[in-house]
Amino acid sequence: MNIYADNAATTAMSAAAIDAMNLYLRDEFGNPSSLYSAGQRAREALDSARERIAACINADPRCIIFTSGGSESDNQAIISAAELGKRAGKTHIITSPIEHHAVLHTLKKLQKQGFDVTYLPVGTDGIVSAASVAAAIRPDTCLVTVMFANNEIGTVQPVAEIGAVCAERKVLFHTDAVQAVGHLPVDVTAQKISMLSASAHKFHGPKGVGFLYAARGIKLTPLIEGGAQERGLRAGTENVAGICAMAAALEESAASLEENSRKLACLRRKLIKGLSSIPHSALNGDAEKRLPSNVNFCFEGIEGESLLLLLDDKGISASSGSACTSGSLDPSHVLLAIGRPHAVAHGSLRISLGEDATEEQVEYIISSVTEVVAYLRGFSPVWRDLCAGKSEFIL
Ligand SMILES: *Cc1c(COP(=O)(O)O)cnc(C)c1O
């Protein structure tokens, strides 16, 4: 059986997205800045994509700018808020320690420039509370940036509550919604979101394209200088094919969101129940306040990397933590932040199901993981010491 269970890393493009992309690559290849009709048709396609994308998150289309993806959107949102804050004498930023590196590394850079960053506490459930945001806001706070849903453990943050706190205290609220858009109900108006980042390849669109929403009145700082594209906020000839494919992918995802969520949440519960019966294992993050597609476990006494390789032999593509951290020996910053000790954080497994996942596949994943974990423990010196009582079980 071949199962792609790493949809948090990237998703397969939908047929609708591929069709839209092909049209603008092959036939309608005009430059949207050209005045002749082929250029104008490309311009109209961009305008239409902007309107359709805005409708999916209940935004004004004028508030959407197209970018190269989630990382760029995160960078631009945070740098813009920092720039605005600095001009007003406000240099305090609030975030969580479980953010994506596109957020954390941008903040590290700002800290070196004199910004003061507060990292909110995160419970073992992987949730940041709105009350902790409220308590951390100071008169000099210029930005709160808390992700919508976590890319490793899938926990969904109380975004509407955080948005309400920020609106009341008149502080900008940015959310990295890369894992949420197309998968969870997102409404920038109702949820009082000032800025939002999204990426097409996480909802069955192409890689290298995304968008940034910034509410009216927020002056964005361009990261790329040049032509007047995207109202001067993001220079460079627009990725017309990618943007049109993104709009097609998002419309489709948004239309089947509820149905998919219900189905996936059932499969997720089954998967959590099955994997929980492996001895000395633990689910990471709240069991219900998480993406319908996400399951993340720690297994004591094994290395996540070996687990992945053996699962790959069984046809299962999964991940340990995030695609960005694999290849490095550091354990996941997210697992450490929710209180998993180093020894346990190394033995993690993330399964992120696709909308086409089946019960049969979930059963195969459960039996394969159970078998591989037992096999690896069979020759793990760490496991031997645990069983001999030379060290203590954590899970
Ligand atoms: C994938 C991801 C990103 C990065 O998006 P790219 O389009 O790959 O740059 C940022 N944040 C989160 C939460 C992600 O899952």
The ligand as an ORCA input file, in Angstrom:
! r2SCAN-3c Opt
* xyz 0 1
  C       4.696     25.517      5.194
  C       4.570     26.568      6.232
  C       5.176     27.828      6.075
  C       6.054     28.138      4.899
  O       5.324     28.263      3.712
  P       6.121     28.243      2.309
  O       5.083     28.562      1.303
  O       6.648     26.849      2.165
  O       7.180     29.282      2.403
  C       4.977     28.775      7.043
  N       4.222     28.524      8.120
  C       3.610     27.338      8.320
  C       2.762     27.131      9.527
  C       3.785     26.317      7.387
  O       3.185     25.133      7.581
*
